[in-house]
């Protein structure tokens, strides 16, 4: 064996040892069992169907963690706590009394549920500065819900056709109390 071959073998062995150590020390995530995945999916369906679709605060109190956070990336990362999210759901339902949320696609991985949704409703109540138009509106979005101990602890959302809900200035047409 030549000196070059010996050095190459040693370097190769050190590289293999380093790679093995990195794999052993890397954080790992264990996939949720099927029952947990179904439970998390059911929470997401309740969130969009009962909380936002019906404005049901009793369901909201049962499925949202006390420290729940809603981050709206279409609103420069505006963050709402549980009370602000409940206000938004109620306000939205009062502005669009027949609003329905349809889950178009859902993927559950570990403690996260990714939801692609469509909302439809008749604008039959005041929405921020916009008086009722009695016209149908549709808006879509994607949300990532994070679950912990059977509760939703965070929603990160992004409205896809935000122009349906925005004023000419690009600001959401809601009252200042939206930011509770």
N, C-alpha and C positions, 0 to 999 in steps of 0.2 A: 504494500500500500504506500503510495507516495504521500509526501507532506501535504500537497494540495488536496488530495482525495480525503485525507484524514481530517483536515480543517473543514472541508465541505460537509463531511458527515457530521462533525460536531456542531457546526452551524445549523444544519438541517435538524438535528436532534433538539437543539435549543429552541429553534423556531416552533417545532412541534410541541414542545413542553409549554412554551409561552401561549400558543394557541389553545391548548388544552386547559391551561389555567384561566384564560379569558373566558372560555365557555363555561367552566365551572363557577366562576365568579359573576357571570352576567346575570342580571335580573331575569327571572322567568315568570311567566304568568300562566296560571293553570286555567284552562277553559272551564266555564261553568257547566255544571251537569245539566242534562236536558230539562229537569224540573225547574231549576233556577232560571234557565233561559226562558222557559214558558212563563214563569212568574214575572220576570222583567218585561217581557213582551206585553203581558196583561196590564202591568202598571202603565206602560206607554199608551196602550189603547184607552185606558181610563183617563189619562192625562189629556189626551186630545179629544176624546169623545165626551166625557162627563165634565171635566174642568173647563176646557175652552169651548167645547160644543154646546154645553148646557149651562155653563156658569155655576156648576154645583160646588159650592164651597165646602159642603160636608165631605164630599169625596176628596176635594183638595186637601183638607186638613188630615185626612187619613193616609194620603199617599205622598205628600210633600214633607221632607224633613224640616225640622225647625230652622235649620241654617241653610235652607235651599237657596240657590243662586241661579238666576236666569241671565245669561249673557247673550245679548242680541248683536251679532256681528254686522248686521245691516244697519245698525244705529251706532256706529263707531264704538262698538263694544259696550254699549250701555248695559249696566248690571242692575238687576232688580232682586230684591230678597223675596221671601215668601209672601209678605203682605203686598208688595208691589205687583207681584205676579198674579195674586188673587184679585187685586184691583183691576189689572189689565184684562183678565179673563171675564170678570163681571162687566166691565166697561164695554168690552168688545161684544159680549152677548147682548147688552142693552142697545148697542148701536146697530147690530145685525141680529135681530131676535130669532131668526130662523137659521142661524149659522150652523153649518155642519163641517166637520173635519173628516176627510177620507184619508186613510193611510194607504198610500200608493205602493210603498215598498218598505220593508223593515228587515233589518239584520241585527242579530244579537250576538255579541262577542264579549265574553267574560261579564263585566259589570256595566257594559255600555250597550245601549240600544240606539241604532241609527235609524231614523225615520224620515222618509220622504212623504210629504203630505200636501193635500190640497184643501183649502177652505173656500166655502161658498156661502153667500148669504145676501139677503136683501138689505140694503142700507136704509133702514126704516127708523133710525134714531140718530140724534146728534153724535157726531164722531169728531171730537176736538172742536175745531172751528167750523167744521163742515156740517151744515144742517142736513137733515134726512133728504135723500134724493129719491127714495123708493125704487132704486135701480139695483139689479143684481150685480154683485161683485165677486170676483174670484181672485185669490192669491195663493201662492204656493211657497213652500219652504222645505228646508231640511233641518232636522234637529238631532243632536246627539244628547241622549239622556244618560246620566250616570246614576247607578243604583247602589245603595248601601243599606244593609239590614232591612230589606223590604220596603225601602222608601226611595223616592227620587231626591237626590242631593244636588243635582245640577242639570241645567239644560243649556246647551250652547246651540243657538239657532241662527239661521240666516234666511231672510225672506228673499225669494228669487225674483219676484216681480214687484219689488217694493214700490214702484210708481203707483200701484193701485191704492196704497195707503199713505202716500206722501203728498205734501203740498208743493206749491211751486218753488218754495225755498229749499226743498229737500228735507225739511224737518217733519217728523212724524206728526200727524194732525191729532194729537192728543193734548189734553190739558196738562199743566205742569204737575199735577198730582200723580201722573203716570210714573214718575221717578221716585216712588216711595221705596 
